[in-house]
Amino acid sequence: MKKTRLYQAHEKLGAKMVDFAGFSMPIQYESIIAEHKAVRTSVGLFDVSHMGEVLIEGEKAFEYVQNLTVNDVSNLFLGRVQYSAMCYEDGGIVDDLLVYKLEQQKIMLVINASNIEKDLEWMHKNNSHGVTITDQSDEFSLIAVQGPYSRNVVEAVFGQSFDIEYYHFTYGEYGGQKVLISRTGYTGELGFELYFKGDDQYACSLWDALMKQGGEYLVKPCGLGSRDSLRLEMGFCLYGNDIDQTTNPLEAGLGWITKLKKDSFTGKDAILKIKEAGLTRKLTPVLCLEKSFPRPGYEVYAGDKAVGKLTSGTVSPMLEQGIALAYIDAATLKNEEQLYMDVRGKRIPLQVTKLPFIKK
């Protein structure tokens, strides 16, 4: 099992470690609820170094990424980040990802840890543009600083102002090394993601500096457990749960990143046909109207008819109520039929709602 360069820091803090995508990662330190609330009210620190970083370089780097991904990279400029996805020819999702324009002919793609090998194979298979594809996943570490006071903490450590807009990035310097500082995150809060190279000692030094500077803001180290509950409160998709090769961007609510008017991209023709035929199901946010813990895989019913299945679910620490995402039959949704979640034979009433679950 792989270890990130921050493993020693997690051990020192007494983290509960689990196997995630082949990495030994912290699932929690104190408690998932305490860590979740710290991010919503102050600052949380996450090790997300398991994510993959792939560099695309060459004269046709942008043409290549434009064809590879569903969003329109012609809108990107230096210092800008874009949320996007790669699709198979049939419209199924290979992965969702971030696109960074580093230089005129250099792009960084940030991909999900569990998909690194599969994604790289897909990228190479579709490289008809002669670009250089370099997997730098093992070279980069990644710390996410998330929460209302995250800017204060990051500015204190780097000694400079970071008044950058959402989905933009810049650079800072720590310990004589350049750090890419991105105004992104998976929590719905003000936040920054710090990409850097360096050994275990350097990584732990930066982590410790962020923890120390965050003292007055009650910074907490946070594990993957709270990262999941935070993203779900916002309705952000998780690959392997809410999206995968069997789902398309339109039914997953990702039509806003799927630019069907651009010339071409892999999967465009299939997605156009899906749009013309009309969606048969939709990824739908639901609230539990009775006390219950919704879990992925639970069936959704309208009367005696199974009309869907939960893909993500938890009890929201902020709402203290069960929340979930579920693929539900489109006709049932249109008819506004009463929905129920089946929990070991017991029917729990559900209410369709709008995202995000918590209003900022």
Buried (B, 14 or more C-beta within 10 A) or exposed (E): EBBBBBBBBBEEBEBEBBEBBEBBBBBBBBBBBBBBBBBBBBBBBBBBBBBBBBBBBBEBBBBBBBBBBBBBBEEBEEBBBBBBBBBBEBBBBBBBBBBBBBEEBBBBBBBBBBBBEBBBEBBEEBBEBEBEBBBEBEEBBBBBBBBBBBBBBBBBBBEEEBEBEEBBBBEBEBEEEEBBBBBBBBBBBBBBBBBBBBEBEBBBBBBEBBBEBBEEBEBBBBBBBBBBBBBBBBBBBBBBBBBBBEBBBBBBBBBEBBBEEBEEBBBBEBBEEBBEEEBEBBBBBBBBBEEBEBBBEBBBBBEEEEBBBBBBBBBBBBEEBBBBBBBBBBEBBEEEBEBBBBBEEEEBBBEBEEBBBBEE
